[in-house]
Amino acid sequence: MTTTRKGLAWTLRLVLATLLLWQGANARAAVESMRFEIDGQTRRVLLHVPDGGGERPRPLVLVFHGLGDTNTVFADAVQLHRAWPDAIVAYPNGEIRPDRSSQRGWQTQIGQYQDRDLQLVDMLIEEASSRYGTRPEQTYAVGFSNGGHLVFLLMAHRPDAFASFAVVGSIRPDLAGATKPKPFMHLFGKGENRAYKDQWAQTIEAMTRLNRTRGPLTDFAGCCKLHAPAPGGAPFVFGAYNAGHVWPYRGAEWLKTFFTQQWALPADNP
């Protein structure tokens, strides 16, 4: 196909206009890229950083995509950085999993792949703290599907690095060995494969035990139920949305509501 000068000029104008629109829509945030070398492999993280600093540290949210996805595609789909423009939102990129047809994804067990993803999380949190002054009490993690398995792992092995956790479209009845109650949100699609629904119920039961929650259930954010904790426990929010194994339409909105919640915990809750 031959491209005329007129056609090329029109294409360039269209690209320029698109860039200007994108810049206008993202005037409050800068898109940055972090790179880390881990065991001879370059790991990449896409970062949306709000403009301006202020005296208070900004929240940091780590968002992990599902198996076979990439951080850039997932960021466009999730749009948590748009729903929560005051937060620093990090989208790490998973690496090839040789056990899953060379798809990109995350470790699901401690020690798997030389703990490359736990190392990435540690480095990312340390660098964000150094650059932007982020703190554990305002650091959050959410993962979809295989990314959710990594979040379960973080809850078990990095509980003090995060204020709370959220998992979407993922199940883990053993909770990867987690022992410390933490505020937790669990979303699951009503159209998910029936084979996984029993395990979702088992995961909910395991979380109620871990977080020492007690009734009654109350409505939360129009999507979920909140199970408040007994003393020494942590809040647990769960709900089923009207879709299958996909990111929920209002997922970013629900997550922001959950992560920014000022939990009214019992006075003797440590």
Secondary structure, DSSP 8 states (H G I E B T S, - for coil): ----HHHHHHHHHHHHHHHHHHHHHTTTEEEEEEEEEETTEEEEEEEEEES---SS---EEEEE--TT--HHHHHHHH-HHHH-TTSEEEEE--EEETTTTTEEE---STTGGGGHHHHHHHHHHHHHHHHH---GGGEEEEEETHHHHHHHHHHHH-GGG-SEEEEES---TTGGG--S---EEEEEETTS-HHHHHHHHHHHHHHHHHTTEEEEEEEETTTEEEEEE-TT---EEEEEESSSSS--TTHHHHHHHHHT------TT--
